[in-house]
Amino acid sequence: MIFFGWGSKNKSAPLDAGRALVLRYSYFHLFWILRVSWGLRYSLATATESGWAMRPLSDEEAMQLDAPSRLSLNVWWRWGLVIWAALAVVGIVLAQLGALLG
């Protein structure tokens, strides 16, 4: 879509030869810039003879592999749409207060 879209994406980082850490998340965006992401789930991908085998990681396993520091989303991709919405609400409230007081 041109104006908005949603879906899920993967992001990966190699751990060692034949293994990779994979982060899967869902997102909604406006104009490709304003985005909010949720449902971050980590998986372990292992190379096999027939392709990649994916295994979901529990929260404990993800912490043992130090997954959040190895592979994460930046603040803008995670909360960009919420940040702009909060700024718009604060701006509206301040304008209304200014009108009432001034």
Residue pairs with C-beta under 8 A, 6 or more apart in sequence:
3 30
3 31
4 28
4 29
4 30
4 31
5 28
5 29
5 32
6 26
6 27
6 28
6 29
7 26
7 27
8 24
8 25
8 26
8 27
8 39
9 24
9 25
9 27
10 22
10 23
10 24
11 22
11 23
11 25
11 71
11 73
12 20
12 21
12 22
12 23
12 45
12 71
13 20
13 21
13 70
13 71
14 20
14 21
15 21
15 44
15 65
15 70
18 46
18 47
19 44
19 45
19 46
19 47
20 44
20 45
20 52
21 42
21 43
21 44
21 45
21 65
21 67
21 70
21 71
22 42
22 43
22 44
22 45
22 54
22 71
23 40
23 41
23 42
23 67
23 71
23 72
23 73
24 39
24 40
24 41
24 42
24 43
25 37
25 38
25 39
25 40
25 41
25 73
26 37
26 38
26 39
27 35
27 36
27 37
27 38
27 77
28 35
28 36
28 81
29 35
29 36
29 81
30 81
33 80
34 80
34 81
34 84
35 76
35 77
35 78
35 80
35 81
36 78
36 79
36 80
36 81
36 82
37 73
37 77
37 78
40 72
40 73
41 56
42 56
42 57
42 61
42 62
42 65
42 67
42 71
43 54
43 55
43 56
43 57
44 54
44 55
44 57
44 61
44 65
45 52
45 53
45 54
46 52
46 53
46 55
47 53
57 65
57 67
62 68
76 83
